[in-house]
């Protein structure tokens, strides 16, 4: 077989060109050398080391089969003592029909350190495989830069015959050859060089080294062109994607930070840097804490970032949080931050991606929206409150208008505000005597009314400070919220500690008291209490004030109505009494006059004694009528304040003696003994006629109600004041009627048994008081009465 492969050209170590028929390779026939062999045949196989022959033949067959050029590395047959490494390039030669007829090639001994080393020889097959796989084009040139040998030339396109052709023709085609030439010249000068070139639309990185022979002379260049098209494309893609990434980082309005596993800042976009006012130069490689040390203003924020980074690392998964970062001269920014931790497969920290979205505006908008929402809610609540209020008040007004009965109105007022305004309510009214009375109380739960009863006794005292008394005195509402049983509550409990117990039991904690004012007059107070602490707000005070105003008006109306009813009743009573009282003297008067008529018509000598007695009766009844009419006149004058005192120096003792003398006949007729002690003159500045009126009225009563028992009258001087005392031992006055006897038309006896208009004591008291004096009575039924008049003398 070896003999069948003729070689052309000079024997090794110079390049040997050869040609061989395909048949010799595909159907080797060792005994029949080709007819068409060259006249000076050189057999390729003779040049190939026996160990490499099989492998070389396999390559030849592959070229014969598919026509693609190939290279084959083999050792030369050891003809002159040592074997050398050779590179054989094989290509196919086709006839006109395209059939592969022959194989041609060049076998080139390899020179230089690459092929010389012992190591290489040891790894020859590895290298062979490597060369077959590496997308590289190896070539060897002579000093004229002509290809001597090539490997991997199919990278430049299949089927190219390169050996013997000038490097420039092949590699420099269509290229600016200067860099290539420069590199090769450099290599020829003994220095390795490299350059990039485009070749057949691919990019090659070419490394050129000098090639030496055994003597160390540079015989040419050894070039390795590595196809770096993919690498360059990848690099380009990488560069493009890096640029895209940067563009992305810069075009986004979010802040982006990339940190390594140690928390050092690797990259941040402009938005991210601006947030901390960092410059592009001064942040890379620093941690949050290191940056915090250099940046006073953002120190806190950066430390906070560090802390939240740690939390993200600990969580081991993306975390989201809101961070507020102050800005110099601006309002702080609210950042919605997402932190994504990255880990190595072994769990070590790899890096941290921090994304921050400025949501300040959104937050502000949200706050504004919340504020508006809140406002709207409040407005709606206020409208609702106003509606409820007006409903409550109008229903209260309806209820209050329902009755003119005073007691019923009081009970209504106490119930009206429950439970809307609390759990407990009290109505306190100021009486004529300026004492407060708790006139009504109510509890929202009827079951608790018994427990609340002690509070009915808890009447405010106008003399004491604070609480309801203060509300009445100042006409101002009072709100209190305390722990049950606290000292502050005492004012509401009439300063009675025992009532605190009740308050505690009922759990009342908030108090609201408002004045009851009607027609400019303070009538008292309306008080609510609630179990809720801090129950009463300003709107409750207003509502309760409105309710109190309506309640006070209703109460005042009921009072006026009651008074007018009482006045009507009193008037009717008075009219019946007055008519009775007036008729009695008139009847007596008429009887006396009729008797006198009869005497006059009798024609005989009149019985003068009878005439005198009748005239006496007429005179008496006339006086009585005058007195009655005077009393009526006095009452109306006193009421309209038309009484004027005519003050002069008057001796009270003298006045009393005169009156007793005037009433002498009455005392005699009624068989009433009277003792008088008015010996010393008691002089003062008084109205004489009115003084006589006082003494007459009091003595009249003593005779009338004295049951003919002895009457004692004394006039004395006590502490510089004149004191008149009238004591009888008559029927006396029942204690219940005592408070009323000085009132108009007030009587403590039946008109059937005793005549009288019920005006005497009223007039007496008015006159005494006009003089600046006082009148008192002590009495017990069946034992008599003592009236004491004290008059200042000045
Ligand atoms: P009158 O005597 O016309 O009824 P007064 O105003 O003088 O009216 O007296 C009012 C009431 O006071 C009398 O109706 C009577 O009940 C009672 N009263 C007055 N003086 C005495 C007295 N000395 N003893 C008992 N009752 C008296």
Boltz pocket constraint, residues with backbone or C-beta under 6 A from the ligand:
constraints:
  - pocket:
      binder: B
      contacts: [[A, 697], [A, 698], [A, 701], [A, 702], [A, 705], [A, 706], [A, 728], [A, 730], [A, 731], [A, 732], [A, 733], [A, 741], [A, 743], [A, 746], [A, 747], [A, 748], [A, 749], [A, 755], [A, 756], [A, 757], [A, 758], [A, 759], [A, 760], [A, 761], [A, 762], [A, 784], [A, 785]]
      max_distance: 6.0
